[in-house]
Amino acid sequence: MRPYIRLNRLRLHAQVWAIGALTAVAQGTCAAETASWPARPPLSAACDAWERHIRELLDQHRLAAELNDAEFGTVLSLLYAANSHCTRGDTNAALAAYSAIPIGPVQHGPLR
């Protein structure tokens, strides 16, 4: 066998070995990172986030005087209904109820 062919084979084997070693190290690192990532939060955490969000919007609307007492009461009763779904463990119904609450960002219009 010619010397340059032998040298090329050695280089090829070294490159294959290096790629294999790097791949093994990278896979081990990815597996370790994945194992340390926190688990997906439960759906009940979404209920808590929705409730905080709606309560904050209610507070903002009341401070801006954009809701009258009847509108405030309607939104509050819908909030309580959605919260009761969360308490019973019916998270899908709760999330649907939260998303159906008719309240949006404050308009910052003139005070009533």
N, C-alpha and C positions, 0 to 999 in steps of 0.2 A: 504494500500500500504506500502511496506517495505521502511524503511528510505533510504537505499542505492540506491533503484530504483529512489526515488524522487530526491536524490542528483544527480544521473546520468542524469536525465531529466533536472534538472536545469543547469547542466554543458553543456548539449547539446544545450539547448535554449540560453545560454550565448554565446556559440561558434558560433551558427548560427547568432545571433544578431551581434556579433563582425565581422564576415565575411561580413555580409550585410553592416555594417557601413563602413568598410574598402573599400569595392567595390564601395559604393556610393562616398566616398571621392576620390578614385582613378579615377573614371569616371569623376567627376567634375574637377579634376586637368588636366586630359587629354583633356577635352573639352576646358578648359581655355588655355592650351598650344597651342592647334590647332588653336584656334581663334586668338592667338597673332602671329602666324607664318606669315611671309610675303606671299603675294599671289605669284603664279607662274609667273615668268617674261614673258613678251610678246615675241613672236617669233622675233619681230623687234630687241630685245636685242641680239638674236643669230646672226642676220645680222651684228650688230655693232661689236660683238666679232670676227666674221669671218673676217671682213674688217680690224680690228686692227691686227689680226694675220697675214694675208697675207701681209699687209704693213710692218710689222716688219720683215717678212721673206725677202721681197724685199730689205729692207734696209740692212739686214745682208748679202745677196748675193751680193749686189752692193759693200759693204765695203770689202768683201772677193774677189771681182773681179771674181765671179763665173758665172755672167750673162753678155753676151755681150749686145749691144744696142738693137738688134733685139729681143732677148729673153726677155729682160726687157720690151720692148714695147708690146710684145705679152701678157705677164702676166698682165701688167698694163691695157691693153684693156679688158682682161677677167675680171679683178677686177672691172673696170667701168661698164661692162655689168651686172655683178652680183649686183653691187650697184644700178643700175637703176631698177632692179627687186624689190629690197627692197623699193626703193622710190615709186614705183607704188603700193606697198602693196602685191605683189606676192611673199610672203616669201618662199613658198615651192620651187618655181623655183630659187629663189635667193640662197637658201641653197644648192640646187643641183649644181648651177653654181659655187659657192664658192668651194665646195668639188671637182669639176672637174678641178680646176686650177692646172696646172702641176708644182708645186713648192714644195720642201721639205726642210728639214733642211740643213744648210750650211755644206759642206764637209770639210772645212778648208784645202783644198788642196793648192798646190803652186799657187802663183799669176800668172795670164796670162801675 
